Amino acid sequence: MSLDAYFSDSKTPASVAAVVIARHPQEVGGALDAIERQVYEPQAVFVVGGGSAAAEIAAASGAEWVPTVAEVADRAATATYLWLLHDEARPRPDALSALVVESYRVDASIAGSKLLDRAAPDRLLSVGLATDVFEVPYSGIDDDELDQHQYEVVRDVAVVYGASMLVRRDLLKGLAGLDRKLAPEASAIDLCQRARLRGARVVVVPSSEVLYPARLGRRTVPWDEEAGRIRAMIKVYGVLTLLWTLPLAFATMLLEAVAAPFVGRWTLFNTARAWAWNLLYLPSTFAARRRARRARVVGDEELFRYQVRGSARLRAVGTEIGDRIRERFPEGTAAGLGGIVEAGQSTLRSPGFVAALVALLFVVIATRNIWGGTLPAVGYTLPPSESAAATLRAYGGGWNVAGLGSPAPLHPAVGLIALVQFVLFDRAELTAAVLTVLALGAGVVGMARLLRSWKFGPLPAYVGGVVLVAGPAAQALGGRTEWTALLALGALPWVLRVALRRWPSSWRGRIGRIAAVAWLTAIAAAGLPLLLVVPLAALRVWAVLGEGLRWPAVLQAGAGAVLAVPLLFPWFGVIGLREYLEGGTPAYWEVWWPAAVLVLVAAGAGLVAGDRLLSGVAGWGALLGTAGVALARTATYDLGRDVAAGGMVLAALGTAAVVAAAFEAGGRMELSKPWRRPAALAGVLAGLAITVSVLVPAVGGRGGLPGDVYGEALRFTAAQVDDPHNSRALVVGPAEALPGDSRMLEGAAYRVVSAPLPRLWEARLAEPRLGDRELESTLRKIVEGEIARAGEALAPFGIRWIVIIDSSPFEAVLGGQLDLIPLPSLARPVFLSEVDDAVRAQAADGTVWEWVAPDYRGPLGGNARVFVAENADQRWDATGWEQANWANELDADGRVISFATQSGFRREAQLAGGLLILYLLLAVWGTGRKSR
Amino acid sequence: MRRIAWIVLVTATAVGAFVLPEPESVGQPDFSAIIRPDVPAATGVWHCPLAEATFEKDTVLLVGAAEATSARFSFPNPVPGEESEEARLPVGGPGAAQLLVSDVALRGDAPAFIELNTQLGAGFSITAGAGDLTGDRCLGALQKAWYLPGGSTPEGRSVVLRLFNPFPETAIVTVLATSEFGDEPLPELQGLVVADRSWRDVEFESSLKFRDALGFVITQQEGQVLPAMVLVEDQDRATWPAVPLSSTWEFPVVRIGGLEPVLAVMNPAGTPATVTIDLLTVEGLVGDVRTVTVDGGTPMMIPLGDLTDGSMGIAVRAEAAVAAAVISSGSGGVAATVGAAEPARRWLIPGSIGDADDVASIWLMNSGPRDLTASLRPLGNPDAPLEKVSLPAGTVRQFFAADGAEGYLVETVEPISVAWSIQSPANNTAAFVAGVPAE
């Protein structure tokens, strides 16, 4: 309908107040001019925001300046509509008339214009938007799609961009205007959703054309837009919808963070910042939510009406990856040998992209069995527990379920992994997969960025990254089943990278920097506490003999280490230094010396052939590597498992630096003096040989970890009894083959684990307590022939099965026991106790109490005396507790028997969790633009 | 300059890393060595394959212990799904306890095992009734291979091999029979299955008839069995358990009444072994009274009746590890026993059991060079006095068990060997029982 036709229908012309949203004062004048040219003349023109500069321009143009849109709604009391226009928008002269006419015609409350590229007006930017359920907009048009008037129909949409939006004034007033805390795009989404919640109709009017900068189509969404979308969700959706949309939104953002680097985008920090912002402003969001939903006339189902299925975010990433691949291999170029060569040459034009893509692809391939299935259960690599909440409760002063139990605090890695699991919908397998892939990916990228900061080319940098997570030292780490140390390895280069960055000039930046270093150090140290000091040591070495800005990094690493310590509580508060350093299997790494020689050759090449910086990196890497190897071989000084792991981490870091330096020196060979070229060539060859070794973990597909043992060895327990959780298994074999820590009897290793599969929180045994000593005594009697009914003797410990991993001296004495049945047809020797009540907890009347870790649950209304086969501790329920030999006996006056939380440890754990969030928030806050 | 500093530092650290020594490897212990297979009393479980209880016959299971303990008697029921019969008795320290099998499992054959909470204990099984008197010590530690010498199947005599599996796992064993003709290839003895918590009797009535010397080697492929031999002659029986191999054996009792003893020796090695026998009587030791060569794989019966008329003991020395048993038969019935692989300072032995007319004797043998005095502490009767018995070097002494003493703890300062016998003049039967070292 034309304007003439509209007036000829003798309808009363609507009065419109134009409102220019000023964000770029220099653009305000242009917007006002465009309004001036409108054939449908607004009754008033306002300029909102933009400060004094915008106010001056407004005054010069006869427009009125006001601070907020809500105020406009009050001042333009006679206007029917407000036309909200971004200052960068340039509406065509008939844009407003089209909006007014069509809005009247279809009785819409909000109408948006068609947006065209200001630089190329025939290019379409937007014709209204759908969103997905996470409020991520989806335009439905292709990049570079030309406007051929193919969308010339007024239609209902979920959202229209705020670049040009006609809103009924009374509605806007009722909605209290735009949410000033939100970025422009999110603000428009929020407004439209709140309007629709009140039954308003939102339409796009394609005949209203507005030119706008093409920034709309940008790929990387600023963090404040992301934050706004989350806030918009929280404000409009019902509780039930939020219960599933919020976790899913987080998961999709995490997935995007994993996938986006393939297309050159880094969204992880934006994601973290967006969620952190929402945490910070949660009270304000709740208040806004109350207002938004108070006068709602429709439910969530109406909001779903114009939403696309699935995740628009992931769809966009997928499209981008596809586009990238198509860009690299344009149609036809890959056909034939010549085509392949051509395509290869084309690809090499962007080596950084290819190096990153290949490196991350390597991580995906090298971990395929983990993300494709489950984490292998072998040695210290055990899957997270089945319940994150239970683990967190145990971490915060609850019962440590390892072995026969203990009130001792759990290892920090357990707490951190449980936190992640909590966020990932309590999915243990998903958590293990996400953490492994993320850690290895982070290690690759972090190392590459660290090396890039030393002017390394992308190819050597990413090769260094891959060698860090899959080179000989990382393989040794994996071979020792040090999964949490491998996770820590992913954070280590980031600590160095962040600490080595230029010291910020503002206090905000400095605080953010220290918080970032502390946060990263804590993440690394949670996996392997020795890494509290490793970054400091590495940077100290660099400071003494390295190049460039160095000493501030040492101070930052030192401060970070100190600030990270509270995050390791309560574990840190009870572990003795000596106990920690000497604990576990002796530190002795049987190095494959040819590999060590290759690393030294590569290091020598880097030292000789490189410039001052390059030789410094090569020397630094070589020193870290050799020191790491030395540290990992210190069994003669009684040092133990974590020292070995720390040494291997150091060696991995050093090897990565050395290999990268060798490749970098090789790359600069043409620029080197002739006498240095043979050295550079030797370095490249040595580096190549080391790099080839990363194929070993890639072939295995488990990130360098060995194959599963306990999952297969204990699977039979699930078929043996109704609920295998209610009994334990005694596992015997070589110490290095048993799950986590083990105890020794005359040099023979054994340990008690939960069935059907020991979990990560069982990996580390606490100091032996009464029950552990009693078990040792019982085993000794079995071994010495004093006991011929091992099943009966072990039943009070809840032990139903004895599983022999590899071989064990115990096997010789188990065959002659009168009540142990060898189970046939299993891959390993397994003995089943004939004793029926070999359970962890049982009432006096014989009722079995189920183990729902870390608690016990009995029948409804069960009041009985219950024997609980955990190490004696009077905090196992207060009612009628008595020590029964080494265990507990108590009155069950309810359905659940649980361990009373130790308040001191709980407070420490809460403090650690709080600091973890605080450091992250400070780090995010400190990296803002204003901080630089 | 910095390059040189790096090189020096890296070289020094690399050398340091290279020279750091490997920790000393601590090998895995051998728990099977802790259970000493040749010393039965090193275990707390005693397996008695030949217990039985009918209306005519009954077995007494006797437990002796050098320290206070409790005895748990279990009688596995071969009927699938049926629970074992059980009984428990306290045992003083030192003390003894007896259990009549008929009180618990009156169902014919009732092999049993006795669990003690001490290694310083012993289990014995003595069966009497219907003209039969037999018994021996029960079996303690487990063996991968067991040896049973002493069988023979002339007219009027038969042997039965009992394989007792008290464990919850089915056992598969192979029995190799040897006689004076060498190996006796019997396919039915290959892969014999003995069900869990059950037993199996193997008879040789038809397959190995008219053999003067029979020996058996029982090897276990899966599971464990405890073998024992039953030799039937007229109404009387002799029973003895399987033994491991040893190069020395001592038999404090080989003859009582009108029995004529024979030493059965079995040499499983591939080469012949010279076996020398010393004779010990109340007068003293006569060395090397017999020197025979026992071919490998061929059991041999060495008659001992002509050595002396009265009571005697023998000490056997062999060039190789052999299995040995004594079988005595004659007008006084038939009796058999296994020996002691080595002398000891402390022994457990039954005391006065059976009918009042029966004569229970303890036989003490000192094969060493010193004169000794053995103290015999009666078990199960606190009123019975401690007895002292002089035991000159190279002699054997008979001591009659006091009434009410269920067992004896025999102690000396130097190692000796001890055995026990019972004779029933009324039934003209006898039985020998080997002592059990309690060290």
Interface residues (C-beta under 8 A of the other chain):
Chain A: L545 P586 Y588 E590 V591 A596 L600 A603 G604 L607 V608 R612 S615 G616 A618 G619 W620 A622 L623 T626 A627 V629 A630 R633 T634 A635 T636 P734 E746 G747 A748 V783 E784 G785 E786 I787 A788 R789 S807 S808 P809 F810 A812 V813 G815 G816 Q817 L818 D819 L820 I821 P822 E834
Chain B: R2 R3 A5 W6 I7 L9 V10 T13 A14 G16 A17 L20 P21 E22 P23 V26 G27 Q28 P29 D30 F31 S32 I34 I35 A42 T43 G44 V45 S74 F113 E115 N117 T118 Q119 A141 L142 P166 F167 P168 E169 D196 G223 Q224
